[in-house]
Amino acid sequence: MLIPHQTVMSCEFLEDAHSEFARLYNTYNWQIRAIWHKFDRNERARLFLDYFNNGPSVRNVENKSEELKLKSILVPELNLNDVTTSAKFLLNHFKYRATMSLFEQYRVGQDGALGDGPFVTEKLNKKQLTPRENRPN
């Protein structure tokens, strides 16, 4: 799947990306769960931070600061404390993202939390969508 070069992604691209994520989740979730449960808190923290600091590069981004900001916007609801406290947190997050429609994810978040639309709007209004070093929250 190619990532479009324009800044704003099309609905078709998002639907394709979601379908691909759901397919990968259905194929590999049992393996990911088995591996993730073997990691302790420190190993989960290292992997999470490694994604934000060294993970797959975002195309057409001029510098590391801008790349971190974009990655933070793509997954603003994830934070280091939640991911490291319980092995189940990230696994449940993946399941929610893979099994719920994009429309439902936009409206309602996991376990009744704010959906993507209201969550991002709230964070933008509070000017909270800027990355912090090591993304602690």
URTARA-V99382 format. One record per run of one state. SS is the DSSP state (alpha for helix, beta for strand, coil for the rest). FROM is the first residue (numbers start at 1). TO is the last residue. Records with the same first field share a line. If there is no record, write none. Layout:
BEGIN
SS->FROM-TO, FROM-TO
END
This chain:
BEGIN
coil->1-10, 39-40, 55-63, 75-79, 86-86, 100-101, 109-109, 113-113, 115-115, 126-132, 136-137
alpha->11-38, 41-54, 64-74, 80-85, 87-99, 102-107, 110-112, 116-125, 133-135
beta->108-108, 114-114
END
